[in-house]
Amino acid sequence: METLEYTDVNAQVVARCKEGDRKAQYELYKLYSKSMFNVSMRITNDYTEAEDVLQEAFLSAFRELNSFKGDATFGSWLKRIVINKAITKVRSRRLQVVPIEEHQDFAEEAPDYDQEEMDYKVDCIKKAIQALPDGYRVVLTLYLLEGYDHGEIAEVLGISEATSKSQYSRARKKLLTLMKEETFLA
């Protein structure tokens, strides 16, 4: 079986950071701050907390840069730090797992949309995701938007894999319910 090799395009900047180059640190910050802020925002659902998480994550990354082995890209390593910091921030607000509720399956085929209507729907979905309870939103974000599997989510959140799966399932159903409410259609 053949192994795939990758090249981290920012490896030279990371190497300069390891040598204490402040300009290189700023360069990495400029390269990754927007995307990492978006990751943090999706998890915390609070602008100020997302900013705090971003700053804490970069400070931690620069302090611990010597532990970065380069077996993954710097971006994926930093993203893991951001996600962990964001989850810690949400937990500090007392992350609550929402109790099991009766639910109904809503399976519908998605019709074809024009771009304007698609943008409208995306905005509605974003608003509905923001309205989800913390526990639902965190699991849904990690699974659906960040690409974590339920085993990884369970490990990161300190819950069972079954709990992760059920929270994701409930989050999807709650999201569908919210999408049907008129408040997200305005």
GROMACS elastic network, one bead per residue, 0.5 to 0.9 nm:
[ bonds ]
;  ai    aj funct       b0    kb
    6    72     6  0.86538   500
    6    73     6  0.85742   500
    7    10     6  0.86066   500
    7    11     6  0.79295   500
    7    73     6  0.80263   500
    8    11     6  0.53121   500
    8    12     6  0.86583   500
    8    70     6  0.82252   500
    8    72     6  0.80105   500
    8    73     6  0.54649   500
    8    74     6  0.72948   500
    8    75     6  0.88990   500
    9    12     6  0.76163   500
    9    13     6  0.86912   500
    9    73     6  0.84937   500
   10    13     6  0.52876   500
   10    14     6  0.62580   500
   10    15     6  0.86816   500
   10    28     6  0.81082   500
   10    73     6  0.82438   500
   10    74     6  0.74082   500
   10    75     6  0.88576   500
   11    14     6  0.50461   500
   11    15     6  0.61087   500
   11    16     6  0.86593   500
   11    70     6  0.81389   500
   11    73     6  0.82151   500
   11    74     6  0.76734   500
   12    15     6  0.50034   500
   12    16     6  0.62643   500
   12    17     6  0.86366   500
   13    16     6  0.50927   500
   13    17     6  0.62454   500
   13    18     6  0.87405   500
   13    21     6  0.89537   500
   13    24     6  0.55708   500
   13    25     6  0.78276   500
   13    27     6  0.75640   500
   13    28     6  0.70932   500
   14    18     6  0.62765   500
   14    19     6  0.87898   500
   14    24     6  0.72733   500
   14    25     6  0.79146   500
   14    28     6  0.76452   500
   14    65     6  0.82061   500
   14    74     6  0.76233   500
   15    18     6  0.50804   500
   15    19     6  0.65811   500
   15    21     6  0.89877   500
   15    24     6  0.87290   500
   16    19     6  0.51041   500
   16    20     6  0.66812   500
   16    21     6  0.55342   500
   16    22     6  0.86188   500
   16    23     6  0.87398   500
   16    24     6  0.60064   500
   16    25     6  0.81886   500
   17    20     6  0.50362   500
   17    22     6  0.68878   500
   17    23     6  0.81417   500
   17    24     6  0.54154   500
   17    25     6  0.56051   500
   17    28     6  0.86119   500
   17    62     6  0.76500   500
   17    65     6  0.78862   500
   18    21     6  0.73449   500
   18    62     6  0.80991   500
   18    65     6  0.63307   500
   18    66     6  0.65392   500
   20    23     6  0.89658   500
   20    24     6  0.82786   500
   20    25     6  0.81796   500
   21    24     6  0.53654   500
   21    25     6  0.65714   500
   21    26     6  0.89827   500
   22    26     6  0.62962   500
   22    27     6  0.85726   500
   23    26     6  0.50721   500
   23    27     6  0.61287   500
   23    28     6  0.87075   500
   24    28     6  0.62165   500
   24    29     6  0.85168   500
   25    28     6  0.51655   500
   25    29     6  0.61656   500
   25    30     6  0.86692   500
   25    62     6  0.76112   500
   26    30     6  0.61503   500
   26    31     6  0.85607   500
   27    30     6  0.51389   500
   27    31     6  0.61912   500
   27    32     6  0.87628   500
   28    32     6  0.61509   500
   28    33     6  0.80399   500
   29    32     6  0.54111   500
   29    33     6  0.53008   500
   29    34     6  0.87555   500
   29    58     6  0.74912   500
   30    33     6  0.56719   500
   30    34     6  0.77094   500
   31    34     6  0.76987   500
   31    35     6  0.84828   500
   32    35     6  0.56675   500
   32    36     6  0.59804   500
   32    37     6  0.84076   500
   32    75     6  0.71591   500
   32    78     6  0.85927   500
   33    36     6  0.51908   500
   33    37     6  0.58406   500
   33    38     6  0.85508   500
   33    54     6  0.72633   500
   33    58     6  0.86490   500
   34    37     6  0.51009   500
   34    38     6  0.62976   500
   34    39     6  0.88003   500
   35    38     6  0.51143   500
   35    39     6  0.64058   500
   35    40     6  0.87395   500
   35    79     6  0.89108   500
   36    39     6  0.50224   500
   36    40     6  0.61829   500
   36    41     6  0.84977   500
   36    54     6  0.67243   500
   36    75     6  0.88395   500
   36    78     6  0.80488   500
   36    79     6  0.64557   500
   36    82     6  0.67172   500
   36    83     6  0.87640   500
   37    40     6  0.50210   500
   37    41     6  0.59466   500
   37    42     6  0.85669   500
   37    47     6  0.89901   500
   37    50     6  0.62074   500
   37    51     6  0.67232   500
   37    53     6  0.80364   500
   37    54     6  0.58607   500
   37    82     6  0.84104   500
   38    42     6  0.61262   500
   38    43     6  0.86829   500
   38    50     6  0.80363   500
   39    42     6  0.53322   500
   39    43     6  0.65583   500
   39    44     6  0.87989   500
   39    50     6  0.84414   500
   39    79     6  0.77758   500
   39    82     6  0.74353   500
   39    83     6  0.71375   500
   39    86     6  0.85574   500
   39   141     6  0.86971   500
   39   145     6  0.87759   500
   39   146     6  0.78778   500
   40    43     6  0.52845   500
   40    44     6  0.59946   500
   40    45     6  0.79060   500
   40    46     6  0.87771   500
   40    47     6  0.88683   500
   40    49     6  0.82119   500
   40    50     6  0.50281   500
   40    51     6  0.79113   500
   40    53     6  0.66425   500
   40    54     6  0.69478   500
   40    82     6  0.64231   500
   40    83     6  0.65718   500
   40    85     6  0.83089   500
   40    86     6  0.56644   500
   40    87     6  0.87231   500
   41    44     6  0.52372   500
   41    45     6  0.51170   500
   41    46     6  0.61808   500
   41    47     6  0.63235   500
   41    48     6  0.89577   500
   41    49     6  0.78361   500
   41    51     6  0.81229   500
   41    53     6  0.89510   500
   41    86     6  0.83067   500
   42    45     6  0.55068   500
   42    46     6  0.84062   500
   42    50     6  0.84629   500
   42   129     6  0.85160   500
   42   130     6  0.77868   500
   42   137     6  0.80333   500
   42   138     6  0.79246   500
   42   141     6  0.66191   500
   42   145     6  0.87495   500
   43    46     6  0.84568   500
   43    50     6  0.82255   500
   43    83     6  0.76662   500
   43    86     6  0.62445   500
   43    87     6  0.69941   500
   43    90     6  0.76937   500
   43   134     6  0.81546   500
   43   137     6  0.68553   500
   43   138     6  0.53629   500
   43   139     6  0.87586   500
   43   141     6  0.65003   500
   43   142     6  0.79386   500
   44    47     6  0.79275   500
   44    49     6  0.65617   500
   44    50     6  0.61557   500
   44    53     6  0.88181   500
   44    86     6  0.60160   500
   44    87     6  0.74104   500
   44    89     6  0.71355   500
   44    90     6  0.58784   500
   44   134     6  0.79318   500
   44   137     6  0.87550   500
   44   138     6  0.78840   500
   45    49     6  0.80119   500
   45    50     6  0.74922   500
   45    90     6  0.89822   500
   45   129     6  0.89725   500
   45   130     6  0.60780   500
   45   131     6  0.88089   500
   45   134     6  0.84075   500
   45   137     6  0.86024   500
   46    49     6  0.53488   500
   46    50     6  0.59657   500
   46    51     6  0.86401   500
   47    50     6  0.50658   500
   47    51     6  0.62481   500
   47    52     6  0.87093   500
   48    51     6  0.51374   500
   48    52     6  0.62962   500
   48    53     6  0.86609   500
   49    53     6  0.60613   500
   49    54     6  0.85078   500
   49    86     6  0.81162   500
   49    89     6  0.74170   500
   49    90     6  0.89128   500
   50    53     6  0.50393   500
   50    54     6  0.61150   500
   50    55     6  0.87070   500
   50    86     6  0.72574   500
   50    89     6  0.89342   500
   51    54     6  0.50696   500
   51    55     6  0.63266   500
   51    56     6  0.86450   500
   52    55     6  0.52510   500
   52    56     6  0.61100   500
   52    57     6  0.84516   500
   53    56     6  0.51007   500
   53    57     6  0.58951   500
   53    58     6  0.85653   500
   53    82     6  0.66567   500
   53    83     6  0.87864   500
   53    85     6  0.58883   500
   53    86     6  0.58249   500
   53    89     6  0.75235   500
   54    57     6  0.51427   500
   54    58     6  0.62740   500
   54    59     6  0.86250   500
   54    82     6  0.65856   500
   54    85     6  0.83584   500
   54    86     6  0.84960   500
   55    58     6  0.52987   500
   55    59     6  0.61633   500
   55    60     6  0.85826   500
   56    59     6  0.51216   500
   56    60     6  0.60824   500
   56    61     6  0.84854   500
   56    82     6  0.82648   500
   56    85     6  0.75051   500
   57    60     6  0.51171   500
   57    61     6  0.59949   500
   57    62     6  0.85977   500
   57    78     6  0.74109   500
   57    79     6  0.87386   500
   57    81     6  0.58720   500
   57    82     6  0.53322   500
   57    83     6  0.88627   500
   57    84     6  0.88008   500
   57    85     6  0.66180   500
   57    86     6  0.89479   500
   58    62     6  0.60761   500
   58    63     6  0.84412   500
   58    78     6  0.77445   500
   58    81     6  0.84613   500
   58    82     6  0.82083   500
   59    62     6  0.52995   500
   59    63     6  0.61185   500
   59    64     6  0.85291   500
   60    63     6  0.50627   500
   60    64     6  0.59389   500
   60    65     6  0.81620   500
   60    81     6  0.79310   500
   61    64     6  0.51667   500
   61    65     6  0.55528   500
   61    68     6  0.86147   500
   61    77     6  0.86561   500
   61    78     6  0.66736   500
   61    81     6  0.74054   500
   62    65     6  0.50442   500
   62    66     6  0.84180   500
   63    66     6  0.78590   500
   64    67     6  0.55400   500
   64    68     6  0.72198   500
   65    68     6  0.52501   500
   65    69     6  0.86590   500
   66    69     6  0.75042   500
   68    71     6  0.80920   500
   68    72     6  0.87226   500
   68    74     6  0.77909   500
   68    77     6  0.76373   500
   69    72     6  0.77820   500
   70    73     6  0.63068   500
   70    74     6  0.70424   500
   70    77     6  0.87486   500
   71    74     6  0.89918   500
   72    75     6  0.81992   500
   72    76     6  0.65484   500
   72    77     6  0.66726   500
   73    76     6  0.53759   500
   73    77     6  0.63626   500
   73    78     6  0.86384   500
   74    77     6  0.50549   500
   74    78     6  0.60173   500
   74    79     6  0.84301   500
   75    78     6  0.51011   500
   75    79     6  0.59552   500
   75    80     6  0.86309   500
   76    80     6  0.62794   500
   76    81     6  0.87816   500
   77    80     6  0.53176   500
   77    81     6  0.66440   500
   77    82     6  0.89368   500
   78    81     6  0.50549   500
   78    82     6  0.62360   500
   78    83     6  0.86432   500
   79    83     6  0.60794   500
   79    84     6  0.85409   500
   80    83     6  0.51497   500
   80    84     6  0.61636   500
   80    85     6  0.85914   500
   81    84     6  0.52009   500
   81    85     6  0.61338   500
   81    86     6  0.85363   500
   82    85     6  0.51366   500
   82    86     6  0.60069   500
   82    87     6  0.85154   500
   83    86     6  0.50794   500
   83    87     6  0.60701   500
   83    88     6  0.85176   500
   83   142     6  0.84751   500
   83   156     6  0.89165   500
   84    87     6  0.51584   500
   84    88     6  0.61525   500
   84    89     6  0.86264   500
   84   156     6  0.72225   500
   84   157     6  0.88004   500
   85    88     6  0.50520   500
   85    89     6  0.62042   500
   85    90     6  0.87308   500
   86    90     6  0.62522   500
   86    91     6  0.85436   500
   87    90     6  0.50481   500
   87    91     6  0.60120   500
   87    92     6  0.85085   500
   87    95     6  0.88143   500
   87   138     6  0.76156   500
   87   156     6  0.82977   500
   87   157     6  0.74901   500
   88    92     6  0.61502   500
   88    93     6  0.88551   500
   88   157     6  0.89661   500
   89    92     6  0.51356   500
   89    93     6  0.68854   500
   90    93     6  0.52479   500
   90    94     6  0.69085   500
   90    95     6  0.60331   500
   90   134     6  0.72547   500
   90   135     6  0.88643   500
   90   138     6  0.85110   500
   91    96     6  0.82764   500
   91   134     6  0.88972   500
   92    95     6  0.71480   500
   93    96     6  0.88207   500
   95   133     6  0.89225   500
   95   134     6  0.62163   500
   95   135     6  0.59646   500
   96   133     6  0.79030   500
   96   134     6  0.67691   500
   96   135     6  0.55399   500
   96   136     6  0.88013   500
   97   133     6  0.85007   500
   97   134     6  0.80277   500
   97   135     6  0.51331   500
   97   136     6  0.74002   500
   97   163     6  0.88303   500
   97   167     6  0.75381   500
   98   101     6  0.85718   500
   98   133     6  0.75989   500
   98   134     6  0.88663   500
   98   135     6  0.67436   500
   98   136     6  0.74139   500
   98   167     6  0.76987   500
   98   170     6  0.86615   500
  100   103     6  0.87892   500
  100   166     6  0.84152   500
  100   167     6  0.87347   500
  100   170     6  0.78766   500
  101   170     6  0.81339   500
  103   170     6  0.79509   500
  103   173     6  0.72963   500
  103   174     6  0.89059   500
  104   173     6  0.76524   500
  105   173     6  0.73587   500
  106   173     6  0.75851   500
  106   176     6  0.75718   500
  108   111     6  0.89904   500
  110   113     6  0.86435   500
  112   118     6  0.89265   500
  113   116     6  0.79951   500
  113   117     6  0.58632   500
  113   118     6  0.57303   500
  114   117     6  0.54081   500
  114   118     6  0.60739   500
  114   119     6  0.87206   500
  115   119     6  0.61069   500
  115   120     6  0.85422   500
  116   119     6  0.51871   500
  116   120     6  0.62661   500
  116   121     6  0.87424   500
  117   121     6  0.62250   500
  117   122     6  0.86579   500
  118   121     6  0.50843   500
  118   122     6  0.61887   500
  118   123     6  0.86792   500
  119   122     6  0.50674   500
  119   123     6  0.62695   500
  119   124     6  0.86760   500
  120   123     6  0.52148   500
  120   124     6  0.63290   500
  120   125     6  0.87637   500
  120   185     6  0.85778   500
  121   125     6  0.61644   500
  121   126     6  0.86203   500
  121   185     6  0.83597   500
  122   125     6  0.50707   500
  122   126     6  0.61854   500
  122   127     6  0.86750   500
  123   126     6  0.50952   500
  123   127     6  0.62592   500
  123   128     6  0.86270   500
  123   184     6  0.86050   500
  124   127     6  0.51863   500
  124   128     6  0.61785   500
  124   129     6  0.86473   500
  124   179     6  0.70019   500
  124   184     6  0.53519   500
  124   185     6  0.63794   500
  124   186     6  0.82748   500
  125   128     6  0.50088   500
  125   129     6  0.60708   500
  125   130     6  0.85606   500
  125   175     6  0.78562   500
  125   178     6  0.88761   500
  125   179     6  0.69147   500
  125   184     6  0.79465   500
  126   129     6  0.51432   500
  126   130     6  0.62513   500
  126   131     6  0.87322   500
  127   130     6  0.51452   500
  127   131     6  0.63795   500
  127   179     6  0.89230   500
  127   184     6  0.66832   500
  128   131     6  0.50289   500
  128   132     6  0.65785   500
  128   174     6  0.89281   500
  128   175     6  0.61206   500
  128   176     6  0.85496   500
  128   178     6  0.59108   500
  128   179     6  0.63291   500
  128   184     6  0.66860   500
  129   132     6  0.53244   500
  129   133     6  0.88001   500
  129   136     6  0.88761   500
  129   137     6  0.63819   500
  129   140     6  0.85507   500
  129   141     6  0.86207   500
  129   171     6  0.87921   500
  129   175     6  0.65928   500
  129   178     6  0.87065   500
  130   133     6  0.82186   500
  130   134     6  0.88669   500
  130   137     6  0.72855   500
  131   134     6  0.87535   500
  131   137     6  0.82878   500
  131   175     6  0.86206   500
  131   178     6  0.81604   500
  132   135     6  0.80802   500
  132   136     6  0.61236   500
  132   137     6  0.54714   500
  132   171     6  0.73432   500
  132   174     6  0.74343   500
  132   175     6  0.71659   500
  132   178     6  0.85362   500
  133   136     6  0.54930   500
  133   137     6  0.60756   500
  133   138     6  0.85954   500
  133   171     6  0.85613   500
  134   137     6  0.51010   500
  134   138     6  0.59532   500
  134   139     6  0.85840   500
  135   138     6  0.54306   500
  135   139     6  0.64069   500
  135   140     6  0.85671   500
  135   167     6  0.73072   500
  135   171     6  0.85399   500
  136   139     6  0.54768   500
  136   140     6  0.59898   500
  136   141     6  0.84184   500
  136   167     6  0.57482   500
  136   168     6  0.64871   500
  136   169     6  0.88981   500
  136   170     6  0.72272   500
  136   172     6  0.84311   500
  136   174     6  0.86139   500
  137   140     6  0.51262   500
  137   141     6  0.58533   500
  137   142     6  0.84363   500
  137   168     6  0.85231   500
  137   171     6  0.69155   500
  138   141     6  0.51796   500
  138   142     6  0.60956   500
  138   143     6  0.85298   500
  139   142     6  0.51973   500
  139   143     6  0.60282   500
  139   144     6  0.82410   500
  139   150     6  0.86431   500
  139   153     6  0.70251   500
  139   157     6  0.87936   500
  139   164     6  0.66032   500
  139   165     6  0.85420   500
  139   167     6  0.66327   500
  139   168     6  0.58233   500
  139   171     6  0.79580   500
  140   143     6  0.52561   500
  140   144     6  0.55746   500
  140   145     6  0.73711   500
  140   146     6  0.89695   500
  140   167     6  0.78440   500
  140   168     6  0.53979   500
  140   169     6  0.85791   500
  140   171     6  0.63905   500
  140   172     6  0.74988   500
  141   144     6  0.54369   500
  141   146     6  0.62352   500
  141   147     6  0.84318   500
  141   148     6  0.89163   500
  142   145     6  0.59018   500
  142   147     6  0.62704   500
  142   148     6  0.55419   500
  142   149     6  0.80967   500
  142   150     6  0.89163   500
  142   153     6  0.68997   500
  143   146     6  0.58978   500
  143   147     6  0.51025   500
  143   149     6  0.59555   500
  143   150     6  0.70453   500
  143   153     6  0.74437   500
  143   168     6  0.76984   500
  144   147     6  0.57704   500
  144   148     6  0.76121   500
  144   149     6  0.89856   500
  144   168     6  0.88635   500
  145   148     6  0.82966   500
  148   151     6  0.80455   500
  148   152     6  0.59566   500
  148   153     6  0.63183   500
  149   152     6  0.53910   500
  149   153     6  0.62872   500
  149   154     6  0.86698   500
  150   154     6  0.59716   500
  150   155     6  0.85310   500
  150   160     6  0.87397   500
  150   161     6  0.55565   500
  150   162     6  0.80224   500
  150   163     6  0.88583   500
  150   164     6  0.57920   500
  150   165     6  0.63108   500
  150   168     6  0.89233   500
  151   154     6  0.51235   500
  151   155     6  0.62869   500
  151   156     6  0.87213   500
  151   160     6  0.79945   500
  151   161     6  0.54140   500
  151   162     6  0.89538   500
  151   164     6  0.80452   500
  152   155     6  0.50973   500
  152   156     6  0.61454   500
  152   157     6  0.85538   500
  152   161     6  0.83259   500
  153   156     6  0.51150   500
  153   157     6  0.59636   500
  153   158     6  0.80870   500
  153   159     6  0.79503   500
  153   160     6  0.87582   500
  153   161     6  0.74750   500
  153   164     6  0.66416   500
  154   157     6  0.53301   500
  154   158     6  0.55436   500
  154   160     6  0.52312   500
  154   161     6  0.50555   500
  154   162     6  0.83388   500
  154   163     6  0.76794   500
  154   164     6  0.59718   500
  155   158     6  0.51826   500
  155   159     6  0.67024   500
  155   160     6  0.77614   500
  155   161     6  0.81417   500
  156   159     6  0.80042   500
  157   160     6  0.86953   500
  157   164     6  0.87824   500
  159   162     6  0.83060   500
  159   163     6  0.63767   500
  159   164     6  0.69550   500
  160   163     6  0.51411   500
  160   164     6  0.64147   500
  160   165     6  0.87827   500
  161   164     6  0.50139   500
  161   165     6  0.62686   500
  161   166     6  0.86663   500
  162   165     6  0.50807   500
  162   166     6  0.61370   500
  162   167     6  0.84976   500
  163   166     6  0.50994   500
  163   167     6  0.59369   500
  163   168     6  0.84039   500
  164   167     6  0.51611   500
  164   168     6  0.60963   500
  164   169     6  0.85739   500
  165   168     6  0.51230   500
  165   169     6  0.61352   500
  165   170     6  0.86071   500
  166   170     6  0.60599   500
  166   171     6  0.83641   500
  167   170     6  0.51083   500
  167   171     6  0.58937   500
  167   172     6  0.85667   500
  168   172     6  0.62037   500
  168   173     6  0.86868   500
  169   172     6  0.52704   500
  169   173     6  0.64165   500
  169   174     6  0.86808   500
  170   173     6  0.50818   500
  170   174     6  0.59906   500
  170   175     6  0.83601   500
  171   174     6  0.50536   500
  171   175     6  0.59253   500
  171   176     6  0.85728   500
  172   176     6  0.62751   500
  172   177     6  0.86934   500
  173   176     6  0.50997   500
  173   177     6  0.62621   500
  173   178     6  0.86401   500
  174   178     6  0.61055   500
  174   179     6  0.84988   500
  175   178     6  0.50677   500
  175   179     6  0.60743   500
  175   180     6  0.87243   500
  176   179     6  0.50020   500
  176   180     6  0.64173   500
  176   181     6  0.89885   500
  177   180     6  0.52835   500
  177   181     6  0.67532   500
  178   181     6  0.52401   500
  178   182     6  0.84425   500
  178   183     6  0.83291   500
  178   184     6  0.71906   500
  179   182     6  0.77384   500
  179   183     6  0.83901   500
  179   184     6  0.60430   500
  179   185     6  0.74117   500
  180   183     6  0.86297   500
  180   184     6  0.76594   500
  180   185     6  0.78973   500
  181   184     6  0.61579   500
  181   185     6  0.71631   500
  182   185     6  0.50586   500
  182   186     6  0.67516   500
  183   186     6  0.58496   500
